[in-house]
Amino acid sequence: MTASTIDNRDDLISYLHTAMALEHATIPPYLTAYYSIRSTTNSDAAHIIRVVAVEEMLHLTLVANVLNAIGAKPDLTGPGFVPSYPAYLPDGEDDFTVDLRSLSPEAVETFCKIERPRRAPGSGERLLSAGDGASPLLVTSPTAEKLRFYSIGEFYAEIIEGLGKVAADEPGLFCGSPDRQVGREYFYSGGGEVIVVSDLESACRALSSIADQGEGLDSGLYNAEGELAHYHRFRQLQLGRYYEVGDAPDAPSGAALSVAWDQVYPVKVSARLADYPEGSELIAVAREFNADYGAFLALLTRAFNGRPDLLQEAVRGMFRLRDGFNRLICNPLPGSDGLHAAPTFEIPGVTP
């Protein structure tokens, strides 16, 4: 087994900041697919994507609680926090990129890759070298150059191992103020649990729950709360049927689930501000949306830095962005052969 890449508190903080960027980087693609769905259609797909997007907010909160517990400061507004799409997650995997695109078979395939179970087929290693021929790879180690993980679950397993190592070496690791923790009273998503972090046990439980909610407990269908994992929620859209308890991973036996792939707005994939005509109403709306999204990230940062009471407003704010989405996605983008506009998520000072 490759040696741990987390040796001290600074290494641990680097990993946790990368984890926040990773969790957030899934939200714009999920929201773009969600808002591309035409009104009154694809209710099953819309529900699945919306629930997953809200639970990514829970994951951000859990990582923030761990950061605060060890006396660090979560920040969602720093340079590079929002990726430039198409993007790797967070900036180092090499077998797929994540686009901003309409709900489509391609989008769902990408979502399944994001949430895929943890270990590379035929590999007993958590950490893989970028040049050793082992592929596919996923998340980059922020402390070891050219080393990557196969899955988000493997990435969190590395953090949990490193957390135990650093806690043993630094008895005062959990020095953060309890007032900065986000508790149940400040966040309710309907799936998953906010965990207040005060020690090694609660920190490990918080991080384990993120991986379990994405890929399933020990890569099974369900997480520790008995909820269907994100990976298998998305697989339902591919397989056309809901899972029932006891089903095999590739053989759901529940009610049929149909997706009308043509009942979506065909947005330009990973549109950029440069694609919008200067002086047009569309570019003004796109810039306004980006400013609003920047304000949303700033509000989250305040919530995670001593104002947990702001978190409920931030979660609601994620869906108040709906108007901006609709003003773009419902309109064709000139010069794009009938493709529609969409938010670009180019946030000044935050997107590279």
C-alpha positions as CSV (number, residue, x, y, z in Angstrom):
1,M,0.0,0.0,0.0
2,T,1.3,3.4,-0.9
3,A,2.4,5.5,2.2
4,S,0.0,8.2,3.4
5,T,0.3,11.5,1.7
6,I,-0.8,13.4,4.8
7,D,1.9,14.0,7.3
8,N,0.8,17.1,9.3
9,R,-2.0,19.6,9.9
10,D,-1.1,21.7,6.9
11,D,-1.4,18.6,4.6
12,L,-4.7,17.8,6.2
13,I,-6.0,21.3,5.6
14,S,-4.9,21.2,1.9
15,Y,-6.9,17.9,1.5
16,L,-10.0,19.3,3.1
17,H,-9.9,22.5,1.0
18,T,-9.6,20.3,-2.1
19,A,-12.5,18.3,-0.8
20,M,-14.7,21.4,-0.6
21,A,-13.7,22.4,-4.1
22,L,-14.4,18.9,-5.3
23,E,-17.9,18.7,-3.7
24,H,-18.8,22.2,-5.0
25,A,-17.6,21.4,-8.5
26,T,-20.4,18.9,-9.0
27,I,-23.1,21.5,-8.2
28,P,-23.1,23.6,-11.4
29,P,-23.3,20.5,-13.7
30,Y,-26.1,19.1,-11.6
31,L,-28.0,22.3,-11.6
32,T,-27.5,22.9,-15.3
33,A,-29.0,19.5,-16.1
34,Y,-31.8,20.1,-13.6
35,Y,-32.9,23.4,-15.1
36,S,-32.6,22.2,-18.7
37,I,-35.7,20.1,-18.1
38,R,-38.8,21.5,-19.7
39,S,-41.6,22.4,-17.3
40,T,-44.0,19.6,-16.4
41,T,-41.7,16.9,-17.9
42,N,-39.2,14.4,-16.6
43,S,-40.4,14.6,-13.0
44,D,-38.5,11.5,-11.9
45,A,-35.2,12.7,-13.3
46,A,-35.7,16.2,-11.9
47,H,-36.4,14.8,-8.4
48,I,-33.3,12.6,-8.5
49,I,-31.0,15.4,-9.6
50,R,-32.4,18.0,-7.2
51,V,-32.0,15.7,-4.2
52,V,-28.4,14.9,-5.1
53,A,-27.6,18.7,-5.6
54,V,-29.0,19.5,-2.1
55,E,-27.0,16.6,-0.6
56,E,-23.8,18.1,-2.2
57,M,-24.6,21.1,0.0
58,L,-24.6,18.8,2.9
59,H,-21.2,17.4,1.9
60,L,-19.8,21.0,1.8
61,T,-21.2,21.5,5.3
62,L,-19.6,18.4,6.7
63,V,-16.2,19.2,5.3
64,A,-16.6,22.8,6.6
65,N,-17.4,21.4,10.1
66,V,-14.1,19.3,10.0
67,L,-12.1,22.3,8.9
68,N,-13.6,24.4,11.7
69,A,-13.0,21.7,14.2
70,I,-9.3,21.8,13.5
71,G,-9.1,25.6,13.6
72,A,-9.0,26.2,9.9
73,K,-11.2,28.6,7.8
74,P,-13.4,27.3,5.0
75,D,-13.3,29.6,2.0
76,L,-15.4,29.2,-1.2
77,T,-14.3,32.5,-2.7
78,G,-10.6,32.0,-3.3
79,P,-9.0,31.9,-6.7
80,G,-9.7,28.7,-8.6
81,F,-12.4,27.4,-6.3
82,V,-14.9,27.4,-9.1
83,P,-13.5,25.4,-12.0
84,S,-13.5,26.5,-15.6
85,Y,-15.8,24.0,-17.4
86,P,-15.2,21.6,-19.0
87,A,-13.1,20.6,-16.0
88,Y,-11.4,17.8,-14.2
89,L,-12.5,17.1,-10.7
90,P,-11.1,18.9,-8.9
91,D,-8.1,19.4,-11.3
92,G,-6.3,16.1,-11.9
93,E,-8.3,13.1,-13.1
94,D,-7.6,12.1,-16.7
95,D,-10.3,9.7,-17.9
96,F,-13.2,12.2,-18.1
97,T,-14.1,15.8,-17.8
98,V,-17.2,17.4,-16.4
99,D,-19.3,19.7,-18.7
100,L,-22.2,22.0,-18.1
101,R,-24.8,20.4,-20.3
102,S,-28.5,19.5,-20.7
103,L,-29.9,16.4,-19.1
104,S,-28.8,13.7,-21.6
105,P,-27.4,10.2,-21.6
106,E,-23.9,11.8,-21.7
107,A,-24.6,13.9,-18.7
108,V,-25.9,11.0,-16.7
109,E,-22.9,8.9,-17.7
110,T,-20.7,11.6,-16.3
111,F,-22.7,11.8,-13.1
112,C,-22.2,8.1,-12.6
113,K,-18.4,8.5,-13.1
114,I,-18.4,11.3,-10.5
115,E,-20.1,9.1,-7.9
116,R,-18.5,5.8,-8.9
117,P,-17.6,3.1,-6.3
118,R,-14.2,3.5,-4.8
119,R,-11.6,1.0,-6.0
120,A,-10.2,0.6,-9.5
121,P,-11.0,-2.8,-11.0
122,G,-8.2,-5.2,-10.2
123,S,-6.4,-2.7,-8.0
124,G,-5.7,-3.1,-4.3
125,E,-4.1,0.3,-4.2
126,R,-5.9,3.4,-3.0
127,L,-3.4,5.8,-4.5
128,L,-2.3,5.4,-8.1
129,S,0.5,6.9,-10.0
130,A,-0.4,9.0,-13.0
131,G,2.1,7.4,-15.2
132,D,1.9,3.7,-14.3
133,G,-0.7,2.7,-16.8
134,A,-3.4,2.1,-14.2
135,S,-6.5,3.9,-15.4
136,P,-9.0,5.4,-15.0
137,L,-7.9,7.8,-12.3
138,L,-9.8,10.5,-10.5
139,V,-8.8,12.8,-7.7
140,T,-5.4,14.4,-7.4
141,S,-3.4,14.3,-4.2
142,P,-2.8,18.0,-3.2
143,T,0.4,17.0,-1.4
144,A,2.0,14.4,-3.7
145,E,2.7,15.4,-7.3
146,K,1.4,13.1,-10.0
147,L,-0.5,10.9,-7.6
148,R,-4.2,10.4,-8.1
149,F,-7.1,8.4,-6.7
150,Y,-9.6,6.3,-8.6
151,S,-12.7,7.6,-6.9
152,I,-14.0,10.2,-4.5
153,G,-14.4,7.4,-1.9
154,E,-10.7,6.6,-2.1
155,F,-9.9,10.2,-1.8
156,Y,-11.9,10.4,1.5
157,A,-10.3,7.2,2.7
158,E,-6.9,8.9,2.4
159,I,-8.1,11.9,4.4
160,I,-9.6,9.7,7.1
161,E,-6.3,7.8,7.4
162,G,-4.3,11.0,7.5
163,L,-6.6,12.5,10.0
164,G,-5.9,9.7,12.4
165,K,-2.2,10.0,11.9
166,V,-2.2,13.8,12.5
167,A,-4.5,13.5,15.5
168,A,-2.1,11.0,17.1
169,D,0.9,13.3,16.5
170,E,-0.9,16.5,17.5
171,P,-3.1,16.0,20.5
172,G,-4.4,19.6,20.3
173,L,-5.6,19.2,16.7
174,F,-9.3,19.7,17.5
175,C,-8.9,23.2,18.7
176,G,-11.7,24.9,16.8
177,S,-14.6,26.9,18.5
178,P,-17.9,24.9,18.8
179,D,-19.7,28.1,17.8
180,R,-18.5,27.6,14.2
181,Q,-20.1,24.2,13.8
182,V,-23.2,23.8,11.7
183,G,-25.7,21.7,13.6
184,R,-29.0,20.1,12.7
185,E,-30.9,23.2,13.6
186,Y,-29.2,25.1,10.7
187,F,-29.4,22.5,7.9
188,Y,-32.0,20.0,6.9
189,S,-31.9,18.3,3.5
190,G,-34.3,15.4,3.9
191,G,-31.4,13.0,3.3
192,G,-28.3,12.5,5.3
193,E,-27.3,14.0,8.6
194,V,-25.3,17.1,9.6
195,I,-22.6,15.9,12.1
196,V,-21.2,18.3,14.6
197,V,-17.4,17.7,14.7
198,S,-15.5,18.0,17.9
199,D,-13.0,15.1,17.9
200,L,-11.5,12.3,15.8
201,E,-14.5,10.0,16.0
202,S,-17.0,12.6,14.8
203,A,-14.6,13.9,12.1
204,C,-14.2,10.4,10.7
205,R,-17.9,9.8,10.8
206,A,-18.6,13.0,8.9
207,L,-16.1,12.3,6.2
208,S,-17.2,8.6,5.9
209,S,-20.8,9.7,5.5
210,I,-19.9,11.8,2.4
211,A,-18.3,8.9,0.6
212,D,-21.1,6.5,1.7
213,Q,-23.8,8.9,0.4
214,G,-22.1,9.1,-3.0
215,E,-21.2,5.6,-3.7
216,G,-23.0,3.5,-1.1
217,L,-21.8,1.9,2.1
218,D,-18.9,-0.4,1.2
219,S,-19.9,0.3,-2.4
220,G,-23.3,-1.2,-1.9
221,L,-26.6,0.3,-3.0
222,Y,-27.4,2.2,0.2
223,N,-25.6,4.5,2.6
224,A,-25.5,4.2,6.4
225,E,-28.9,6.0,6.7
226,G,-30.5,3.5,4.4
227,E,-30.8,6.0,1.5
228,L,-30.0,5.0,-2.0
229,A,-26.5,6.2,-2.9
230,H,-26.0,8.9,-5.5
231,Y,-24.3,6.5,-7.9
232,H,-27.3,4.2,-7.9
233,R,-29.8,7.0,-8.1
234,F,-28.2,8.1,-11.3
235,R,-28.0,4.4,-12.5
236,Q,-31.8,4.3,-12.3
237,L,-31.9,6.9,-15.1
238,Q,-29.7,4.7,-17.2
239,L,-31.5,1.4,-16.4
240,G,-35.0,2.8,-16.6
241,R,-36.3,1.3,-13.3
242,Y,-36.2,2.1,-9.6
243,Y,-34.3,-0.1,-7.2
244,E,-36.0,-2.2,-4.5
245,V,-34.3,-3.5,-1.4
246,G,-32.4,-6.7,-2.2
247,D,-31.8,-5.8,-5.9
248,A,-28.4,-6.5,-7.5
249,P,-26.6,-3.3,-8.5
250,D,-27.3,-3.7,-12.3
251,A,-30.8,-5.2,-12.0
252,P,-33.3,-2.9,-10.4
253,S,-36.8,-4.5,-10.1
254,G,-38.9,-1.6,-9.0
255,A,-41.3,0.7,-10.9
256,A,-40.4,1.7,-14.4
257,L,-38.7,5.1,-14.8
258,S,-38.7,6.8,-18.2
259,V,-36.7,9.7,-19.3
260,A,-37.8,11.9,-22.2
261,W,-34.4,12.9,-23.4
262,D,-35.9,15.2,-26.0
263,Q,-37.9,17.2,-23.4
264,V,-35.0,19.4,-22.4
265,Y,-33.6,22.7,-23.7
266,P,-30.6,21.9,-25.8
267,V,-28.0,24.2,-24.2
268,K,-24.6,24.9,-25.6
269,V,-22.2,22.6,-23.8
270,S,-20.0,24.5,-21.3
271,A,-20.9,27.9,-22.7
272,R,-18.6,30.8,-22.0
273,L,-19.2,34.5,-21.8
274,A,-17.2,34.8,-25.0
275,D,-20.0,32.9,-26.8
276,Y,-22.5,35.7,-26.0
277,P,-22.9,38.7,-28.3
278,E,-21.5,41.8,-26.7
279,G,-24.2,44.3,-25.9
280,S,-26.9,41.7,-26.0
281,E,-29.5,41.1,-23.2
282,L,-28.2,37.5,-22.9
283,I,-24.7,38.5,-22.0
284,A,-26.1,41.0,-19.4
285,V,-28.1,38.2,-17.9
286,A,-25.2,35.8,-17.9
287,R,-23.0,38.3,-16.1
288,E,-25.8,39.0,-13.6
289,F,-26.1,35.3,-12.9
290,N,-22.4,35.0,-12.3
291,A,-22.5,37.9,-9.9
292,D,-25.4,36.3,-8.0
293,Y,-23.5,33.0,-7.9
294,G,-20.5,34.7,-6.5
295,A,-22.7,36.3,-3.8
296,F,-24.1,32.8,-3.0
297,L,-20.6,31.5,-2.5
298,A,-19.7,34.5,-0.3
299,L,-22.9,33.8,1.8
300,L,-21.8,30.2,2.2
301,T,-18.4,31.3,3.3
302,R,-19.9,33.6,6.0
303,A,-22.1,30.7,7.1
304,F,-19.1,28.4,7.5
305,N,-17.1,31.1,9.4
306,G,-19.1,31.8,12.4
307,R,-22.6,32.5,11.0
308,P,-24.2,29.1,10.8
309,D,-27.6,30.7,10.9
310,L,-27.1,31.9,7.3
311,L,-26.9,28.4,5.9
312,Q,-30.6,27.9,5.5
313,E,-30.8,31.1,3.5
314,A,-27.9,29.9,1.4
315,V,-29.6,26.6,0.6
316,R,-32.7,28.4,-0.4
317,G,-30.5,30.8,-2.4
318,M,-29.2,28.0,-4.5
319,F,-32.7,27.5,-5.9
320,R,-33.4,31.3,-6.0
321,L,-30.9,31.2,-8.9
322,R,-33.7,29.5,-10.8
323,D,-34.8,32.8,-12.4
324,G,-31.3,33.4,-13.8
325,F,-31.2,29.9,-15.2
326,N,-34.5,30.2,-16.8
327,R,-33.8,33.6,-18.4
328,L,-30.8,32.0,-20.1
329,I,-31.8,28.3,-20.8
330,C,-35.1,29.2,-22.3
331,N,-33.5,31.4,-25.0
332,P,-31.6,30.4,-28.1
333,L,-28.0,31.6,-28.3
334,P,-27.4,33.5,-31.5
335,G,-24.9,31.8,-33.8
336,S,-25.1,28.4,-32.1
337,D,-27.3,26.5,-34.6
338,G,-30.4,26.5,-32.4
339,L,-28.6,25.7,-29.1
340,H,-29.7,27.6,-26.1
341,A,-27.9,29.8,-23.6
342,A,-26.9,28.7,-20.1
343,P,-25.0,30.1,-17.1
344,T,-21.2,30.0,-17.5
345,F,-20.2,30.1,-13.8
346,E,-17.3,32.4,-14.6
347,I,-17.0,34.1,-11.3
348,P,-14.6,37.1,-11.2
349,G,-11.6,36.3,-8.9
350,V,-12.8,32.8,-8.3
351,T,-12.9,31.0,-11.7
352,P,-9.4,30.6,-13.3
